[in-house]
Amino acid sequence: ILVNELELAETLRTRVIGLMGRASLANGKGLLIKRSGNSIHTFFMRMSIDVLFISSNGVVLKVFQELKPWRLVWPVQKAQFTLEMAANRSKEVGIEVGDKLILEGVF
């Protein structure tokens, strides 16, 4: 299990705010951004995070480990979802590009 508590960001407001202002993100928790525009930023964040860019059918297209605050990630082609989680979580679980994720209730 990669994430056992998933928060969804589906509206423009929740997608823009994302994890900004939070002091930490517990291991096992994550934020799934739908229709992320296939790029993200970590402006105004106070922690590093792991980020997965995911296709519409659940395939991991790109993995960023320990993405630090105040960074910008350029668009990832064909990404429909972005999963943000605690730093090092993707490494702990062994997630790699090409892996297929099952997100119950999402796809």
N, C-alpha and C positions, 0 to 999 in steps of 0.2 A: 504494500500500500504506500503510495507516494504521498498522498494527502488524505487525511481522514476527516478534516473539517474544511469545507470549501465555501468561500464567500463568492457570490456572483456579482460582477459589475456589468450591467446590461444597459443602463441609461447613460446619456452623455455626461451627466453630473457624476455618477459613480465611476465612470471610466476615467474622467479627468482627475478626480480626487485620488483614486486608487489607494495606495498605502501612505500617501503623504501625511506627515505629522505624527505617525505612529512611532513609538520608541523602539518597538521590537515586534517580531512575528514568531510565535511559538513553532517549534518543529512539529510538522504534521498538519499545520494550518496553511491555507493558500488562498489566493485571490485569482479567480478566473475572469479575464476580461474578454468579453465577446465583441467581435467586430472592432478589434483594437486598432485598425488602420495599419496593422502589421509593423508598427514601430512603437517604442515607449521611451520614457525618460525617467530619471530618478531624481529630478529636481525637488528640492524641499524635503527629501527623505533623510532620515536620521540613522539608517542602517543599510548594510549590504544585503542583497537578495540574490537568489537564483531565479532565472527566468527561462521558461520554455516557450518557444513559438511553435504552434500546433496547427496542422492543416484541418480542413473541415471534417475529415474522416478519422482524426485522432493521431495522425503520424507526427512525431517530433521532427521539426524541420531545422531547429537551431537551439543550442543550449548555451546560456551564459551563466557561469558560476561566479559567485561573489561579486556581482555587479555593484559597484560602490555608488554612494550618493553623488548627485550632480553629474550624471552621465547621460548621454543620448545614444540610443540604439537605432540605427538606420533601418528602414523597412526590410522585412524578410519576405521574399516572394512567396505567395500562396498561403501565408499565415492567416488564419481566421480567428484564432484564439491565442491568448497569452496567459500563461500560468506563472504567477509570481509566488515564491515561497521562501522559507528561511534559507539563509546562506548555507551552502554545502549539502542541502537536502538531496539535490539531484546526484551528487557524488556518492552520498551514503547509500542511496537506493540503486545506483548504477544506471541511471537513465542516459541514453545516447541518442544521437541523431538516427532516425529510422525506426526507433521503437514505436510501437502502437500503444496508445493509452486508451483505457476504458474509463470514461467519466460518466457514471450512472446518471441518467436524466439529462445529459447534455448532448451526447452523440453516441 
